[in-house]
């Protein structure tokens, strides 16, 4: 989770969690950053849990487009067969 928190800071710089971390660690001390990255990891875990259970995106996080978006006829067939497979597996 701590590695994921560092990745969040690197790639989601405008998210609410990243801004929270930056505000808390603006004093520049290394010990503060180490302590606060653990707090950020905990907040991130809660935010991800909310995403999974309720579908609520964390504030300011930008998600990537869906990789399963159909771009051609072959992809449409793939989406249909994937949907059929998911219905069978339920």
C-alpha positions, 0 to 999 in steps of 0.5 A: 500500500505504501508503494501505491501511495507513492505512485498516487503522488507521482501520477495523480498530483491533482487529486485530493489525497495528493494535495492533502499530503503536500499540505501536511509535508510542506515543512520539508522534514524527511521524518514528516514525509515518512510518517505521512506516507503511511497515513496517505496509504491508509486514506488511499485504502479507504478510498479504494474500498469506497470505490469498490463497494459504492463506486465513489471515485476519490476526489480529483482522481482521473481514471484511464479510459476503459481498455475494452472500448470497442474500436472495430467490428472484431472488438464488438464481437469480443465484447459480446462474447465476453458479456456472454461468458460473464453471464454463464459464470454467474 
